[in-house]
Structure formats: structure tokens, C-alpha cells
Amino acid sequence: MSEGIKDHPGLSDTATQSRASVLRSRAESYIALSRHDAAIADLTESIALVPDNARAWRLRGECHRVIERYETALDDFGEALKLEPDSAYALGSRGQTYASMGRLEEAMDDFEHALTLSPDSLWILEAKADALVDLDRLDEALAEHTKIIKLNDELAYSWVARGDLYQRMELYAEAIDDYTKALEAEPDHVRALSRRGEALRMADRYEEALTDLNRALELDPGNDRALGSRGAVLSELGDNEAALRDLDTAIELDPEYTWAYQVRGEILQELDRHEAAVADFTRVLHLFGG
């Protein structure tokens, strides 16, 4: 009999196991509902009843990770891995926790181990690719994204993720192609529309960019990044007043949107509104910590 069961002498061994199982199951539904504190409460009781159930430790670790209690999450994943050392899920989730804490080399170790156990796990491959980007190992990240797409080329998200990396690498034609693939899979994918619009802007294809950004904003009027990009496009097309309206709205939505302040400052400078331009550039410097 486990120590947890000994601590609950009023329950039989079978009843204790059953209660712990129901608590774990209810916790999974709480997780699906994003009620993580309720899930943690159930899992804590489940662990007290049956301490040697790796799933309970893993699920509680995941709850703590999602609500950014990273040290506690690491403790729980550590317990889960003592019980199941070859749990790809626990290793992948612990890797995500390390990555969120900026402990990227430890994250990479966990992702690599997890992928030896489950080499086709898309979410672990994606997490590894994100960590490689944070390590500025962009070519390796690109290889991971390409592997993900080869495993499943029907997921819009995967095309968008690689498109974002191409855009970061200033490979705009490749980014546009990937966003287009995403939109073939999911025509109303707002991020794909917004990001393709931005890539088209960077490629000086302003009319096409405007079409994408207009559609993104029809679907999501409060998308501050799409508003910022459309503001920049409208300025390139010669409509500075409309551009300023978009940038004003983008900044209202996100008062720390550094790029929007810079673009607005440049437009104001072009319009000889130098006091307002100085205010925007000063705000940018403040946001940069200067």
C-alpha cells in the first residue's frame, strides 16, 4: 500500500485508487476549460491519495507552467520523470518551462531527449524550433519547421510559423509563399493575412499588402499589428492622414507598440509636425530603456 493510501485510512485501497482517478479526470476537464487553479486542487488531492501516479504530477506541472509558476512546474515535472523517465510529454513540457525561464540550453536538452522518444511530435518540434530562434540559430530552426511541414502540410499554423521565420530572416518572397500556403489551408487565418500583408509591404508590393491588411482587419478590427502595418502601407501610398489614424488606433490598443511610434514619428516629421514627432521618438527611446 502506498504512503498516500496509508494517510487515508478511511478509504479502501480500491476506493482510494478510484477517487484519485476521478480527480485526475476532472482535472483534465478543468484544464480544457482553462480553470487551472481548480485543476491543481484536484491533482494535489489525487497526488496525496496516490503519490506514484506520473500522470498526476505531469498534469499539475503543466498547469503550473501555463499559469507561469515555473519553479513549481519544474518540481512537478521532476517528480513525473522520476516515475516515468521516458515520458516524452513530461520532457517536452519541462523543456517549454525551461525555455520560458530563459534556460535555453536545458530546454534544448529536454527537447532532444523527448524527440528521441517521439520523433514525430509536432508540438515538441515546434517548441524546439522556437528555442533555436531564441538562441539565434535560425538555420537550424528553419530545418525544424521544414520537418514539421513534411510531417503535416495541412496545418495553417505550421506554414505561418515558418513564414514568420523567413520574414525574420528577411526572406520575404519565401515568407509570402508560406503565408499563401497557410491561406490555402485556412482562407480567413488572420495572422497569415496580417503577416503576408507585412511581407508584401517589405517587398514594396503596397496594393497587394493593403488588400491583405484590409481583410485581416475586417476579420479582427482590433488587431494592433495589422493596423500598424496598414498605417505604414497607407503612408507609402501617399495617404498620410489615413496612415496616422491607423497608427493612432494601434498605439491606443498597445501603448508600448514601439514600431508604431517610430513610424508615426517619421510621418509627422515628413508633415513638418516636429514637436509631435519629437514626442514619438522620445517615447521610442523610453521604451528602449533610454
FENJO-V99636 format. One record per pair of residues at least 12 apart in sequence whose ideal C-beta (glycine too) atoms are under 8 Angstrom apart, sorted by the first residue. I is the first residue (numbers start at 1). J is the second residue. Records with the same first field share a line. If there is no record, write none. Layout:
I->J / J
This chain:
1->13
2->50 / 51 / 52
3->51
4->16 / 20 / 47 / 48 / 49 / 50 / 51 / 52
5->49 / 50
7->48
8->48 / 49
11->49
16->49 / 50
17->49 / 50
19->46 / 49
20->45 / 46 / 49 / 50 / 53 / 56
21->46
23->42 / 43 / 45 / 46 / 49
24->42 / 43 / 46 / 53 / 55 / 56 / 59
26->42
27->39 / 40 / 42 / 43 / 46 / 56 / 59 / 60 / 63
28->59
30->42
31->59 / 62 / 63
36->63 / 66 / 67
37->67
39->59 / 60 / 63
40->60 / 63 / 64
43->56 / 59 / 60 / 63
44->60
47->60
52->83
53->83
54->79 / 80 / 83 / 84 / 87 / 90
55->80
57->76 / 77 / 79 / 80 / 83
58->76 / 77 / 80 / 84 / 87 / 89 / 90 / 93
60->76
61->73 / 74 / 75 / 76 / 77 / 79 / 80 / 90 / 93 / 94 / 97
62->93
64->76
65->93 / 96 / 97 / 100
68->100
70->97 / 100 / 101
73->93 / 94 / 97
74->94 / 97 / 98
77->90 / 93 / 94 / 97
78->94
81->94
86->117
87->117
88->114 / 115 / 117 / 118 / 121 / 124
89->114
91->110 / 111 / 113 / 114 / 117
92->110 / 111 / 114 / 118 / 121 / 123 / 124 / 127
94->110
95->107 / 108 / 109 / 110 / 111 / 114 / 124 / 127 / 128 / 131
96->127
98->110
99->127 / 130 / 131 / 134
104->131 / 134 / 135
107->127 / 131
108->128 / 131 / 132 / 135
111->124 / 127 / 128 / 131
112->128
115->128
120->151
122->148 / 151 / 152 / 155 / 158
125->144 / 147 / 148 / 151
126->144 / 148 / 158 / 161
128->144
129->141 / 144 / 145 / 148 / 161 / 165
132->144
133->165 / 168
138->165 / 168 / 169
141->165
142->162 / 165 / 166 / 169
145->158 / 161 / 162 / 165
146->162
148->161 / 162
149->162
153->181
154->185
155->185
156->182 / 183 / 185 / 186 / 189 / 192
157->182
159->178 / 179 / 181 / 182 / 185 / 192
160->178 / 179 / 182 / 189 / 191 / 192 / 195
162->178
163->175 / 176 / 177 / 178 / 179 / 182 / 192 / 195 / 196 / 199
164->195
166->178
167->195 / 198 / 199 / 202
170->202
172->199 / 200 / 202 / 203
173->203
175->195 / 196 / 199
176->196 / 199 / 200 / 203
179->192 / 193 / 195 / 196 / 199
180->196
183->196
188->219
190->216 / 219 / 220 / 223 / 226
193->212 / 213 / 215 / 216 / 219 / 226
194->212 / 213 / 216 / 223 / 225 / 226 / 229
196->212
197->209 / 210 / 211 / 212 / 213 / 216 / 226 / 229 / 230 / 233
198->213 / 225 / 229
200->212
201->229 / 232 / 233 / 236
204->236
206->233 / 236 / 237
207->237
209->229 / 233
210->230 / 233 / 234 / 237
213->226 / 229 / 230 / 233
214->230
217->230
222->253
224->249 / 250 / 253 / 254 / 257 / 260
225->250
227->246 / 247 / 249 / 250 / 253 / 260
228->246 / 247 / 250 / 257 / 259 / 260 / 263
230->246
231->243 / 244 / 245 / 246 / 247 / 250 / 260 / 263 / 264
232->263
234->246
235->263 / 267
240->267 / 270 / 271
243->267
244->264 / 267 / 268
247->260 / 263 / 264 / 267
248->264
251->264
256->287
258->284 / 287 / 288
261->280 / 281 / 283 / 284 / 287
262->280 / 281 / 284
264->280
265->277 / 278 / 279 / 280 / 281 / 284
268->280
